[in-house]
Amino acid sequence: MLYVAYQVLNAILGGTWATENIIIAGVGIVMAGFFVIVGFLINQAKAIGRLEIGLKHCFERVKTFEDRNNVKL
C-alpha cells in the first residue's frame, strides 16, 4: 500500500512512474487481499465446523440425560 501511495505521489509531482505501474501495483494489492480473505474464510469454516460438531454432541448428551430422567418407574 505504501508503495502504491509513493507511486501516486511521484506521478502527481512529475516523477518518472508510468500510470500503468500504478494500476499494476493496485491490481497486485487487490489480488493479495483476495488470498488473505480466502485464507480467513477457510479458517472460519473450520472453526464453525468444529463448533457445530461440538454442539451436536452436547445436545445429544443433554437429550440422553433428559431421557434418563423422564423414565417413569
Secondary structure, 3 states (H helix, E strand, C coil): CHHHHHHHHHHHCCCCCCHHHHHHHHHHHHHHHHHHHHHHHHHHHHHHHHHHHHHHHHHHHHHHHHHHHCCCC
